[in-house]
Structures are given as structure tokens and as C-alpha cells.
């Protein structure tokens, strides 16, 4: 594992998570960039919340219509994975 082992145990709430220390390299940085890129980029529709918009408890009619006209009826979110490539990323 490349992650350091920590004796500290955190619980899944903000109060606990906010007690974790920032790494020195992060805290001392002057500029940073965060790229959120994943399988949701394949359909390139709406946002990173695409799955929720398509299959969540209150689906977006626009997302459902997009999927109905663009992909086969049995298409699943996992089917996007084989199309997620970085061939033009530099």
C-alpha cells in the first residue's frame, strides 16, 4: 500500500472527518487543480451526477430521453466503462 497507516479511526460524518490533519504538501501549496473525470464523461450529458439523474429515485426526464434515443434499451451504467479512454488526454 502506498497510503500511510493511521491509528486514527474516523466515522462517516463531518465532525470526525474535519479532525483529520491536512498533509503538509497540501496545506503549503500555493496553487492546485482538481479534475473530476470518470465514466460519467462518456455520455457527456449534464454532470457527474448522470447516473442519479438517469436511474435515481426521481429521474430527470431529459436524462431518460437522452438515454432512450442514444443507447440500446438494455444499456447499463457499467457499459460506459469500456468506452472510457484517455486517448486524447495530454
mmCIF file as gemmi writes it, N, C-alpha and C atoms, coordinates in Angstrom:
data_model
loop_
_atom_site.group_PDB
_atom_site.id
_atom_site.type_symbol
_atom_site.label_atom_id
_atom_site.label_alt_id
_atom_site.label_comp_id
_atom_site.label_asym_id
_atom_site.label_entity_id
_atom_site.label_seq_id
_atom_site.pdbx_PDB_ins_code
_atom_site.Cartn_x
_atom_site.Cartn_y
_atom_site.Cartn_z
_atom_site.occupancy
_atom_site.B_iso_or_equiv
_atom_site.pdbx_formal_charge
_atom_site.auth_seq_id
_atom_site.auth_asym_id
_atom_site.pdbx_PDB_model_num
ATOM 1 N N . UNK Axp A 1 ? 0.832 -1.187 0 1 0 ? 1 A 1
ATOM 2 C CA . UNK Axp A 1 ? 0 0 0 1 0 ? 1 A 1
ATOM 3 C C . UNK Axp A 1 ? 0.874 1.247 0 1 0 ? 1 A 1
ATOM 4 N N . UNK Axp A 2 ? 0.472 2.243 -0.76 1 0 ? 2 A 1
ATOM 5 C CA . UNK Axp A 2 ? 1.243 3.483 -0.791 1 0 ? 2 A 1
ATOM 6 C C . UNK Axp A 2 ? 0.693 4.512 0.197 1 0 ? 2 A 1
ATOM 7 N N . UNK Axp A 3 ? -0.428 4.2 0.824 1 0 ? 3 A 1
ATOM 8 C CA . UNK Axp A 3 ? -1.008 5.12 1.786 1 0 ? 3 A 1
ATOM 9 C C . UNK Axp A 3 ? -0.448 4.833 3.172 1 0 ? 3 A 1
ATOM 10 N N . UNK Axp A 4 ? -0.105 5.864 3.913 1 0 ? 4 A 1
ATOM 11 C CA . UNK Axp A 4 ? 0.416 5.638 5.257 1 0 ? 4 A 1
ATOM 12 C C . UNK Axp A 4 ? -0.661 5.071 6.165 1 0 ? 4 A 1
ATOM 13 N N . UNK Axp A 5 ? -0.269 4.216 7.069 1 0 ? 5 A 1
ATOM 14 C CA . UNK Axp A 5 ? -1.21 3.611 8.005 1 0 ? 5 A 1
ATOM 15 C C . UNK Axp A 5 ? -1.466 4.582 9.148 1 0 ? 5 A 1
ATOM 16 N N . UNK Axp A 6 ? -2.677 4.728 9.52 1 0 ? 6 A 1
ATOM 17 C CA . UNK Axp A 6 ? -3.033 5.651 10.591 1 0 ? 6 A 1
ATOM 18 C C . UNK Axp A 6 ? -3.741 4.898 11.702 1 0 ? 6 A 1
ATOM 19 N N . UNK Axp A 7 ? -3.385 5.219 12.918 1 0 ? 7 A 1
ATOM 20 C CA . UNK Axp A 7 ? -4.06 4.641 14.082 1 0 ? 7 A 1
ATOM 21 C C . UNK Axp A 7 ? -5.409 5.324 14.311 1 0 ? 7 A 1
ATOM 22 N N . UNK Axp A 8 ? -5.539 6.522 13.786 1 0 ? 8 A 1
ATOM 23 C CA . UNK Axp A 8 ? -6.769 7.284 13.969 1 0 ? 8 A 1
ATOM 24 C C . UNK Axp A 8 ? -7.925 6.626 13.223 1 0 ? 8 A 1
ATOM 25 N N . UNK Axp A 9 ? -9.044 6.52 13.878 1 0 ? 9 A 1
ATOM 26 C CA . UNK Axp A 9 ? -10.246 5.984 13.255 1 0 ? 9 A 1
ATOM 27 C C . UNK Axp A 9 ? -11.234 7.128 13.075 1 0 ? 9 A 1
ATOM 28 N N . UNK Axp A 10 ? -11.803 7.207 11.904 1 0 ? 10 A 1
ATOM 29 C CA . UNK Axp A 10 ? -12.766 8.254 11.607 1 0 ? 10 A 1
ATOM 30 C C . UNK Axp A 10 ? -14.134 7.633 11.394 1 0 ? 10 A 1
ATOM 31 N N . UNK Axp A 11 ? -15.152 8.42 11.658 1 0 ? 11 A 1
ATOM 32 C CA . UNK Axp A 11 ? -16.52 7.977 11.407 1 0 ? 11 A 1
ATOM 33 C C . UNK Axp A 11 ? -17.053 8.768 10.213 1 0 ? 11 A 1
ATOM 34 N N . UNK Axp A 12 ? -18.081 8.249 9.538 1 0 ? 12 A 1
ATOM 35 C CA . UNK Axp A 12 ? -18.57 8.918 8.32 1 0 ? 12 A 1
ATOM 36 C C . UNK Axp A 12 ? -19.465 10.129 8.607 1 0 ? 12 A 1
ATOM 37 N N . UNK Axp A 13 ? -18.88 11.125 9.267 1 0 ? 13 A 1
ATOM 38 C CA . UNK Axp A 13 ? -19.586 12.385 9.498 1 0 ? 13 A 1
ATOM 39 C C . UNK Axp A 13 ? -18.567 13.516 9.461 1 0 ? 13 A 1
ATOM 40 N N . UNK Axp A 14 ? -19.042 14.75 9.194 1 0 ? 14 A 1
ATOM 41 C CA . UNK Axp A 14 ? -18.133 15.877 9.012 1 0 ? 14 A 1
ATOM 42 C C . UNK Axp A 14 ? -17.334 16.197 10.263 1 0 ? 14 A 1
ATOM 43 N N . UNK Axp A 15 ? -17.949 16.073 11.432 1 0 ? 15 A 1
ATOM 44 C CA . UNK Axp A 15 ? -17.235 16.399 12.669 1 0 ? 15 A 1
ATOM 45 C C . UNK Axp A 15 ? -15.978 15.545 12.804 1 0 ? 15 A 1
ATOM 46 N N . UNK Axp A 16 ? -16.11 14.267 12.528 1 0 ? 16 A 1
ATOM 47 C CA . UNK Axp A 16 ? -14.961 13.356 12.601 1 0 ? 16 A 1
ATOM 48 C C . UNK Axp A 16 ? -13.97 13.621 11.48 1 0 ? 16 A 1
ATOM 49 N N . UNK Axp A 17 ? -14.475 13.726 10.261 1 0 ? 17 A 1
ATOM 50 C CA . UNK Axp A 17 ? -13.579 13.916 9.116 1 0 ? 17 A 1
ATOM 51 C C . UNK Axp A 17 ? -12.811 15.234 9.187 1 0 ? 17 A 1
ATOM 52 N N . UNK Axp A 18 ? -13.422 16.253 9.742 1 0 ? 18 A 1
ATOM 53 C CA . UNK Axp A 18 ? -12.744 17.539 9.859 1 0 ? 18 A 1
ATOM 54 C C . UNK Axp A 18 ? -11.61 17.523 10.877 1 0 ? 18 A 1
ATOM 55 N N . UNK Axp A 19 ? -11.489 16.465 11.666 1 0 ? 19 A 1
ATOM 56 C CA . UNK Axp A 19 ? -10.38 16.377 12.631 1 0 ? 19 A 1
ATOM 57 C C . UNK Axp A 19 ? -9.115 15.814 11.998 1 0 ? 19 A 1
ATOM 58 N N . UNK Axp A 20 ? -9.222 15.288 10.803 1 0 ? 20 A 1
ATOM 59 C CA . UNK Axp A 20 ? -8.023 14.72 10.178 1 0 ? 20 A 1
ATOM 60 C C . UNK Axp A 20 ? -7.086 15.845 9.76 1 0 ? 20 A 1
ATOM 61 N N . UNK Axp A 21 ? -5.797 15.665 9.953 1 0 ? 21 A 1
ATOM 62 C CA . UNK Axp A 21 ? -4.856 16.729 9.592 1 0 ? 21 A 1
ATOM 63 C C . UNK Axp A 21 ? -4.635 16.788 8.079 1 0 ? 21 A 1
ATOM 64 N N . UNK Axp A 22 ? -4.385 17.993 7.598 1 0 ? 22 A 1
ATOM 65 C CA . UNK Axp A 22 ? -4.025 18.15 6.188 1 0 ? 22 A 1
ATOM 66 C C . UNK Axp A 22 ? -2.566 17.757 6.013 1 0 ? 22 A 1
ATOM 67 N N . UNK Axp A 23 ? -2.231 17.073 4.929 1 0 ? 23 A 1
ATOM 68 C CA . UNK Axp A 23 ? -0.812 16.8 4.665 1 0 ? 23 A 1
ATOM 69 C C . UNK Axp A 23 ? -0.079 18.127 4.453 1 0 ? 23 A 1
ATOM 70 N N . UNK Axp A 24 ? 1.164 18.21 4.904 1 0 ? 24 A 1
ATOM 71 C CA . UNK Axp A 24 ? 1.94 19.444 4.783 1 0 ? 24 A 1
ATOM 72 C C . UNK Axp A 24 ? 2.006 19.918 3.337 1 0 ? 24 A 1
ATOM 73 N N . UNK Axp A 25 ? 2.205 18.977 2.393 1 0 ? 25 A 1
ATOM 74 C CA . UNK Axp A 25 ? 2.332 19.374 0.995 1 0 ? 25 A 1
ATOM 75 C C . UNK Axp A 25 ? 1.058 20.051 0.501 1 0 ? 25 A 1
ATOM 76 N N . UNK Axp A 26 ? -0.093 19.619 1.021 1 0 ? 26 A 1
ATOM 77 C CA . UNK Axp A 26 ? -1.366 20.199 0.595 1 0 ? 26 A 1
ATOM 78 C C . UNK Axp A 26 ? -1.573 21.562 1.252 1 0 ? 26 A 1
ATOM 79 N N . UNK Axp A 27 ? -1.309 21.614 2.524 1 0 ? 27 A 1
ATOM 80 C CA . UNK Axp A 27 ? -1.536 22.837 3.279 1 0 ? 27 A 1
ATOM 81 C C . UNK Axp A 27 ? -0.602 23.962 2.833 1 0 ? 27 A 1
ATOM 82 N N . UNK Axp A 28 ? 0.579 23.612 2.344 1 0 ? 28 A 1
ATOM 83 C CA . UNK Axp A 28 ? 1.563 24.613 1.941 1 0 ? 28 A 1
ATOM 84 C C . UNK Axp A 28 ? 1.509 24.953 0.45 1 0 ? 28 A 1
ATOM 85 N N . UNK Axp A 29 ? 0.654 24.307 -0.289 1 0 ? 29 A 1
ATOM 86 C CA . UNK Axp A 29 ? 0.562 24.556 -1.73 1 0 ? 29 A 1
ATOM 87 C C . UNK Axp A 29 ? 0.03 25.948 -2.021 1 0 ? 29 A 1
ATOM 88 N N . UNK Axp A 30 ? 0.516 26.519 -3.093 1 0 ? 30 A 1
ATOM 89 C CA . UNK Axp A 30 ? 0.083 27.856 -3.492 1 0 ? 30 A 1
ATOM 90 C C . UNK Axp A 30 ? -0.976 27.813 -4.586 1 0 ? 30 A 1
ATOM 91 N N . UNK Axp A 31 ? -1.02 26.722 -5.332 1 0 ? 31 A 1
ATOM 92 C CA . UNK Axp A 31 ? -1.98 26.586 -6.416 1 0 ? 31 A 1
ATOM 93 C C . UNK Axp A 31 ? -2.302 25.101 -6.554 1 0 ? 31 A 1
ATOM 94 N N . UNK Axp A 32 ? -3.476 24.822 -6.987 1 0 ? 32 A 1
ATOM 95 C CA . UNK Axp A 32 ? -3.851 23.429 -7.163 1 0 ? 32 A 1
ATOM 96 C C . UNK Axp A 32 ? -4.933 23.293 -8.204 1 0 ? 32 A 1
ATOM 97 N N . UNK Axp A 33 ? -5.096 22.093 -8.66 1 0 ? 33 A 1
ATOM 98 C CA . UNK Axp A 33 ? -6.128 21.818 -9.651 1 0 ? 33 A 1
ATOM 99 C C . UNK Axp A 33 ? -6.708 20.445 -9.335 1 0 ? 33 A 1
ATOM 100 N N . UNK Axp A 34 ? -7.993 20.322 -9.468 1 0 ? 34 A 1
ATOM 101 C CA . UNK Axp A 34 ? -8.665 19.06 -9.208 1 0 ? 34 A 1
ATOM 102 C C . UNK Axp A 34 ? -9.51 18.733 -10.427 1 0 ? 34 A 1
ATOM 103 N N . UNK Axp A 35 ? -9.267 17.576 -10.984 1 0 ? 35 A 1
ATOM 104 C CA . UNK Axp A 35 ? -10.033 17.148 -12.15 1 0 ? 35 A 1
ATOM 105 C C . UNK Axp A 35 ? -10.905 15.975 -11.74 1 0 ? 35 A 1
ATOM 106 N N . UNK Axp A 36 ? -12.186 16.153 -11.894 1 0 ? 36 A 1
ATOM 107 C CA . UNK Axp A 36 ? -13.144 15.091 -11.589 1 0 ? 36 A 1
ATOM 108 C C . UNK Axp A 36 ? -13.571 14.513 -12.94 1 0 ? 36 A 1
ATOM 109 N N . UNK Axp A 37 ? -13.076 13.336 -13.214 1 0 ? 37 A 1
ATOM 110 C CA . UNK Axp A 37 ? -13.27 12.745 -14.531 1 0 ? 37 A 1
ATOM 111 C C . UNK Axp A 37 ? -13.558 11.27 -14.345 1 0 ? 37 A 1
ATOM 112 N N . UNK Axp A 38 ? -14.577 10.768 -14.959 1 0 ? 38 A 1
ATOM 113 C CA . UNK Axp A 38 ? -14.916 9.363 -14.781 1 0 ? 38 A 1
ATOM 114 C C . UNK Axp A 38 ? -15.834 8.853 -15.867 1 0 ? 38 A 1
ATOM 115 N N . UNK Axp A 39 ? -16.431 7.712 -15.609 1 0 ? 39 A 1
ATOM 116 C CA . UNK Axp A 39 ? -17.307 7.042 -16.581 1 0 ? 39 A 1
ATOM 117 C C . UNK Axp A 39 ? -18.459 7.955 -17.001 1 0 ? 39 A 1
ATOM 118 N N . UNK Axp A 40 ? -18.898 8.83 -16.105 1 0 ? 40 A 1
ATOM 119 C CA . UNK Axp A 40 ? -19.984 9.757 -16.443 1 0 ? 40 A 1
ATOM 120 C C . UNK Axp A 40 ? -19.611 10.68 -17.602 1 0 ? 40 A 1
ATOM 121 N N . UNK Axp A 41 ? -18.307 10.772 -17.915 1 0 ? 41 A 1
ATOM 122 C CA . UNK Axp A 41 ? -17.862 11.617 -19.023 1 0 ? 41 A 1
ATOM 123 C C . UNK Axp A 41 ? -18.204 11.017 -20.381 1 0 ? 41 A 1
ATOM 124 N N . UNK Axp A 42 ? -18.424 9.714 -20.43 1 0 ? 42 A 1
ATOM 125 C CA . UNK Axp A 42 ? -18.693 9.055 -21.716 1 0 ? 42 A 1
ATOM 126 C C . UNK Axp A 42 ? -19.983 9.58 -22.357 1 0 ? 42 A 1
ATOM 127 N N . UNK Axp A 43 ? -21.117 9.563 -21.667 1 0 ? 43 A 1
ATOM 128 C CA . UNK Axp A 43 ? -22.306 10.116 -22.327 1 0 ? 43 A 1
ATOM 129 C C . UNK Axp A 43 ? -22.246 11.638 -22.459 1 0 ? 43 A 1
ATOM 130 N N . UNK Axp A 44 ? -21.411 12.276 -21.651 1 0 ? 44 A 1
ATOM 131 C CA . UNK Axp A 44 ? -21.243 13.743 -21.702 1 0 ? 44 A 1
ATOM 132 C C . UNK Axp A 44 ? -22.586 14.458 -21.641 1 0 ? 44 A 1
ATOM 133 N N . UNK Axp A 45 ? -23.386 14.056 -20.678 1 0 ? 45 A 1
ATOM 134 C CA . UNK Axp A 45 ? -24.71 14.662 -20.528 1 0 ? 45 A 1
ATOM 135 C C . UNK Axp A 45 ? -24.881 15.146 -19.099 1 0 ? 45 A 1
ATOM 136 N N . UNK Axp A 46 ? -25.242 16.373 -18.941 1 0 ? 46 A 1
ATOM 137 C CA . UNK Axp A 46 ? -25.491 17.027 -17.654 1 0 ? 46 A 1
ATOM 138 C C . UNK Axp A 46 ? -24.234 17.092 -16.793 1 0 ? 46 A 1
ATOM 139 N N . UNK Axp A 47 ? -24.035 16.192 -15.834 1 0 ? 47 A 1
ATOM 140 C CA . UNK Axp A 47 ? -22.943 16.345 -14.876 1 0 ? 47 A 1
ATOM 141 C C . UNK Axp A 47 ? -22.439 14.99 -14.391 1 0 ? 47 A 1
ATOM 142 N N . UNK Axp A 48 ? -21.561 15.039 -13.375 1 0 ? 48 A 1
ATOM 143 C CA . UNK Axp A 48 ? -21.059 13.8 -12.78 1 0 ? 48 A 1
ATOM 144 C C . UNK Axp A 48 ? -22.16 13.053 -12.038 1 0 ? 48 A 1
ATOM 145 N N . UNK Axp A 49 ? -23.298 13.672 -11.863 1 0 ? 49 A 1
ATOM 146 C CA . UNK Axp A 49 ? -24.45 13.026 -11.229 1 0 ? 49 A 1
ATOM 147 C C . UNK Axp A 49 ? -25.34 12.329 -12.267 1 0 ? 49 A 1
ATOM 148 N N . UNK Axp A 50 ? -24.773 12.057 -13.418 1 0 ? 50 A 1
ATOM 149 C CA . UNK Axp A 50 ? -25.565 11.473 -14.511 1 0 ? 50 A 1
ATOM 150 C C . UNK Axp A 50 ? -26.321 10.216 -14.1 1 0 ? 50 A 1
ATOM 151 N N . UNK Axp A 51 ? -25.647 9.296 -13.412 1 0 ? 51 A 1
ATOM 152 C CA . UNK Axp A 51 ? -26.336 8.044 -13.039 1 0 ? 51 A 1
ATOM 153 C C . UNK Axp A 51 ? -27.57 8.37 -12.213 1 0 ? 51 A 1
ATOM 154 N N . UNK Axp A 52 ? -27.421 9.257 -11.247 1 0 ? 52 A 1
ATOM 155 C CA . UNK Axp A 52 ? -28.552 9.608 -10.385 1 0 ? 52 A 1
ATOM 156 C C . UNK Axp A 52 ? -29.655 10.278 -11.201 1 0 ? 52 A 1
ATOM 157 N N . UNK Axp A 53 ? -29.272 11.122 -12.141 1 0 ? 53 A 1
ATOM 158 C CA . UNK Axp A 53 ? -30.263 11.777 -12.994 1 0 ? 53 A 1
ATOM 159 C C . UNK Axp A 53 ? -31.003 10.775 -13.876 1 0 ? 53 A 1
ATOM 160 N N . UNK Axp A 54 ? -30.32 9.699 -14.223 1 0 ? 54 A 1
ATOM 161 C CA . UNK Axp A 54 ? -30.889 8.694 -15.12 1 0 ? 54 A 1
ATOM 162 C C . UNK Axp A 54 ? -31.636 7.607 -14.356 1 0 ? 54 A 1
ATOM 163 N N . UNK Axp A 55 ? -31.042 7.088 -13.269 1 0 ? 55 A 1
ATOM 164 C CA . UNK Axp A 55 ? -31.609 5.934 -12.567 1 0 ? 55 A 1
ATOM 165 C C . UNK Axp A 55 ? -31.972 6.189 -11.114 1 0 ? 55 A 1
ATOM 166 N N . UNK Axp A 56 ? -31.839 7.417 -10.636 1 0 ? 56 A 1
ATOM 167 C CA . UNK Axp A 56 ? -32.117 7.723 -9.233 1 0 ? 56 A 1
ATOM 168 C C . UNK Axp A 56 ? -33.59 7.642 -8.892 1 0 ? 56 A 1
ATOM 169 N N . UNK Axp A 57 ? -33.926 8.034 -7.672 1 0 ? 57 A 1
ATOM 170 C CA . UNK Axp A 57 ? -35.314 7.925 -7.207 1 0 ? 57 A 1
ATOM 171 C C . UNK Axp A 57 ? -36.264 8.912 -7.902 1 0 ? 57 A 1
ATOM 172 N N . UNK Axp A 58 ? -35.708 9.962 -8.483 1 0 ? 58 A 1
ATOM 173 C CA . UNK Axp A 58 ? -36.525 10.94 -9.211 1 0 ? 58 A 1
ATOM 174 C C . UNK Axp A 58 ? -35.813 11.278 -10.515 1 0 ? 58 A 1
ATOM 175 N N . UNK Axp A 59 ? -35.834 10.359 -11.492 1 0 ? 59 A 1
ATOM 176 C CA . UNK Axp A 59 ? -35.054 10.547 -12.727 1 0 ? 59 A 1
ATOM 177 C C . UNK Axp A 59 ? -35.421 11.819 -13.482 1 0 ? 59 A 1
ATOM 178 N N . UNK Axp A 60 ? -34.397 12.41 -14.075 1 0 ? 60 A 1
ATOM 179 C CA . UNK Axp A 60 ? -34.586 13.592 -14.914 1 0 ? 60 A 1
ATOM 180 C C . UNK Axp A 60 ? -35.184 13.143 -16.252 1 0 ? 60 A 1
ATOM 181 N N . UNK Axp A 61 ? -36.326 13.692 -16.646 1 0 ? 61 A 1
ATOM 182 C CA . UNK Axp A 61 ? -36.908 13.318 -17.942 1 0 ? 61 A 1
ATOM 183 C C . UNK Axp A 61 ? -35.93 13.549 -19.099 1 0 ? 61 A 1
ATOM 184 N N . UNK Axp A 62 ? -35.114 14.589 -19.009 1 0 ? 62 A 1
ATOM 185 C CA . UNK Axp A 62 ? -34.148 14.867 -20.079 1 0 ? 62 A 1
ATOM 186 C C . UNK Axp A 62 ? -33.082 13.771 -20.158 1 0 ? 62 A 1
ATOM 187 N N . UNK Axp A 63 ? -32.605 13.296 -19.012 1 0 ? 63 A 1
ATOM 188 C CA . UNK Axp A 63 ? -31.591 12.234 -18.998 1 0 ? 63 A 1
ATOM 189 C C . UNK Axp A 63 ? -32.174 10.921 -19.516 1 0 ? 63 A 1
ATOM 190 N N . UNK Axp A 64 ? -33.383 10.605 -19.104 1 0 ? 64 A 1
ATOM 191 C CA . UNK Axp A 64 ? -34.042 9.38 -19.572 1 0 ? 64 A 1
ATOM 192 C C . UNK Axp A 64 ? -34.28 9.449 -21.081 1 0 ? 64 A 1
ATOM 193 N N . UNK Axp A 65 ? -34.747 10.567 -21.584 1 0 ? 65 A 1
ATOM 194 C CA . UNK Axp A 65 ? -34.986 10.724 -23.022 1 0 ? 65 A 1
ATOM 195 C C . UNK Axp A 65 ? -33.677 10.612 -23.806 1 0 ? 65 A 1
ATOM 196 N N . UNK Axp A 66 ? -32.611 11.22 -23.276 1 0 ? 66 A 1
ATOM 197 C CA . UNK Axp A 66 ? -31.296 11.134 -23.922 1 0 ? 66 A 1
ATOM 198 C C . UNK Axp A 66 ? -30.86 9.672 -24.042 1 0 ? 66 A 1
ATOM 199 N N . UNK Axp A 67 ? -30.989 8.923 -22.964 1 0 ? 67 A 1
ATOM 200 C CA . UNK Axp A 67 ? -30.579 7.516 -22.991 1 0 ? 67 A 1
ATOM 201 C C . UNK Axp A 67 ? -31.454 6.704 -23.944 1 0 ? 67 A 1
ATOM 202 N N . UNK Axp A 68 ? -32.739 6.97 -23.947 1 0 ? 68 A 1
ATOM 203 C CA . UNK Axp A 68 ? -33.656 6.227 -24.823 1 0 ? 68 A 1
ATOM 204 C C . UNK Axp A 68 ? -33.358 6.44 -26.302 1 0 ? 68 A 1
ATOM 205 N N . UNK Axp A 69 ? -32.92 7.646 -26.666 1 0 ? 69 A 1
ATOM 206 C CA . UNK Axp A 69 ? -32.656 7.895 -28.089 1 0 ? 69 A 1
ATOM 207 C C . UNK Axp A 69 ? -31.204 7.623 -28.481 1 0 ? 69 A 1
ATOM 208 N N . UNK Axp A 70 ? -30.303 7.452 -27.505 1 0 ? 70 A 1
ATOM 209 C CA . UNK Axp A 70 ? -28.88 7.337 -27.813 1 0 ? 70 A 1
ATOM 210 C C . UNK Axp A 70 ? -28.312 5.941 -27.611 1 0 ? 70 A 1
ATOM 211 N N . UNK Axp A 71 ? -28.848 5.17 -26.677 1 0 ? 71 A 1
ATOM 212 C CA . UNK Axp A 71 ? -28.289 3.86 -26.33 1 0 ? 71 A 1
ATOM 213 C C . UNK Axp A 71 ? -29.371 2.781 -26.382 1 0 ? 71 A 1
ATOM 214 N N . UNK Axp A 72 ? -28.957 1.522 -26.535 1 0 ? 72 A 1
ATOM 215 C CA . UNK Axp A 72 ? -29.931 0.425 -26.57 1 0 ? 72 A 1
ATOM 216 C C . UNK Axp A 72 ? -30.708 0.326 -25.253 1 0 ? 72 A 1
ATOM 217 N N . UNK Axp A 73 ? -31.904 -0.267 -25.278 1 0 ? 73 A 1
ATOM 218 C CA . UNK Axp A 73 ? -32.756 -0.339 -24.077 1 0 ? 73 A 1
ATOM 219 C C . UNK Axp A 73 ? -32.117 -1.083 -22.898 1 0 ? 73 A 1
ATOM 220 N N . UNK Axp A 74 ? -31.253 -2.049 -23.166 1 0 ? 74 A 1
ATOM 221 C CA . UNK Axp A 74 ? -30.66 -2.832 -22.073 1 0 ? 74 A 1
ATOM 222 C C . UNK Axp A 74 ? -29.321 -2.253 -21.594 1 0 ? 74 A 1
ATOM 223 N N . UNK Axp A 75 ? -28.976 -1.047 -22.007 1 0 ? 75 A 1
ATOM 224 C CA . UNK Axp A 75 ? -27.704 -0.412 -21.655 1 0 ? 75 A 1
ATOM 225 C C . UNK Axp A 75 ? -27.659 -0.127 -20.157 1 0 ? 75 A 1
ATOM 226 N N . UNK Axp A 76 ? -26.508 -0.372 -19.549 1 0 ? 76 A 1
ATOM 227 C CA . UNK Axp A 76 ? -26.338 -0.086 -18.137 1 0 ? 76 A 1
ATOM 228 C C . UNK Axp A 76 ? -25.215 0.936 -17.951 1 0 ? 76 A 1
ATOM 229 N N . UNK Axp A 77 ? -25.141 1.514 -16.791 1 0 ? 77 A 1
ATOM 230 C CA . UNK Axp A 77 ? -24.086 2.48 -16.499 1 0 ? 77 A 1
ATOM 231 C C . UNK Axp A 77 ? -22.717 1.827 -16.633 1 0 ? 77 A 1
ATOM 232 N N . UNK Axp A 78 ? -22.6 0.58 -16.227 1 0 ? 78 A 1
ATOM 233 C CA . UNK Axp A 78 ? -21.332 -0.155 -16.33 1 0 ? 78 A 1
ATOM 234 C C . UNK Axp A 78 ? -20.883 -0.307 -17.782 1 0 ? 78 A 1
ATOM 235 N N . UNK Axp A 79 ? -21.807 -0.29 -18.708 1 0 ? 79 A 1
ATOM 236 C CA . UNK Axp A 79 ? -21.452 -0.409 -20.13 1 0 ? 79 A 1
ATOM 237 C C . UNK Axp A 79 ? -20.637 0.782 -20.633 1 0 ? 79 A 1
ATOM 238 N N . UNK Axp A 80 ? -20.709 1.904 -19.945 1 0 ? 80 A 1
ATOM 239 C CA . UNK Axp A 80 ? -19.903 3.061 -20.339 1 0 ? 80 A 1
ATOM 240 C C . UNK Axp A 80 ? -18.412 2.832 -20.09 1 0 ? 80 A 1
ATOM 241 N N . UNK Axp A 81 ? -18.075 1.954 -19.152 1 0 ? 81 A 1
ATOM 242 C CA . UNK Axp A 81 ? -16.676 1.769 -18.741 1 0 ? 81 A 1
ATOM 243 C C . UNK Axp A 81 ? -15.757 1.41 -19.9 1 0 ? 81 A 1
ATOM 244 N N . UNK Axp A 82 ? -16.198 0.557 -20.795 1 0 ? 82 A 1
ATOM 245 C CA . UNK Axp A 82 ? -15.336 0.142 -21.91 1 0 ? 82 A 1
ATOM 246 C C . UNK Axp A 82 ? -15.062 1.292 -22.885 1 0 ? 82 A 1
ATOM 247 N N . UNK Axp A 83 ? -15.883 2.325 -22.825 1 0 ? 83 A 1
ATOM 248 C CA . UNK Axp A 83 ? -15.706 3.487 -23.708 1 0 ? 83 A 1
ATOM 249 C C . UNK Axp A 83 ? -14.939 4.621 -23.033 1 0 ? 83 A 1
ATOM 250 N N . UNK Axp A 84 ? -14.618 4.454 -21.757 1 0 ? 84 A 1
ATOM 251 C CA . UNK Axp A 84 ? -13.898 5.494 -21.023 1 0 ? 84 A 1
ATOM 252 C C . UNK Axp A 84 ? -12.404 5.323 -21.264 1 0 ? 84 A 1
ATOM 253 N N . UNK Axp A 85 ? -11.865 6.147 -22.169 1 0 ? 85 A 1
ATOM 254 C CA . UNK Axp A 85 ? -10.445 6.077 -22.538 1 0 ? 85 A 1
ATOM 255 C C . UNK Axp A 85 ? -9.869 7.497 -22.486 1 0 ? 85 A 1
ATOM 256 N N . UNK Axp A 86 ? -8.587 7.548 -22.348 1 0 ? 86 A 1
ATOM 257 C CA . UNK Axp A 86 ? -7.906 8.848 -22.3 1 0 ? 86 A 1
ATOM 258 C C . UNK Axp A 86 ? -7.004 9.016 -23.512 1 0 ? 86 A 1
ATOM 259 N N . UNK Axp A 87 ? -7.446 8.547 -24.659 1 0 ? 87 A 1
ATOM 260 C CA . UNK Axp A 87 ? -6.577 8.543 -25.833 1 0 ? 87 A 1
ATOM 261 C C . UNK Axp A 87 ? -6.19 9.944 -26.307 1 0 ? 87 A 1
ATOM 262 N N . UNK Axp A 88 ? -6.998 10.939 -26.013 1 0 ? 88 A 1
ATOM 263 C CA . UNK Axp A 88 ? -6.662 12.302 -26.436 1 0 ? 88 A 1
ATOM 264 C C . UNK Axp A 88 ? -6.261 13.189 -25.265 1 0 ? 88 A 1
ATOM 265 N N . UNK Axp A 89 ? -6.08 12.581 -24.087 1 0 ? 89 A 1
ATOM 266 C CA . UNK Axp A 89 ? -5.697 13.341 -22.905 1 0 ? 89 A 1
ATOM 267 C C . UNK Axp A 89 ? -4.197 13.592 -22.901 1 0 ? 89 A 1
ATOM 268 N N . UNK Axp A 90 ? -3.79 14.798 -22.673 1 0 ? 90 A 1
ATOM 269 C CA . UNK Axp A 90 ? -2.353 15.081 -22.593 1 0 ? 90 A 1
ATOM 270 C C . UNK Axp A 90 ? -2.084 16.15 -21.555 1 0 ? 90 A 1
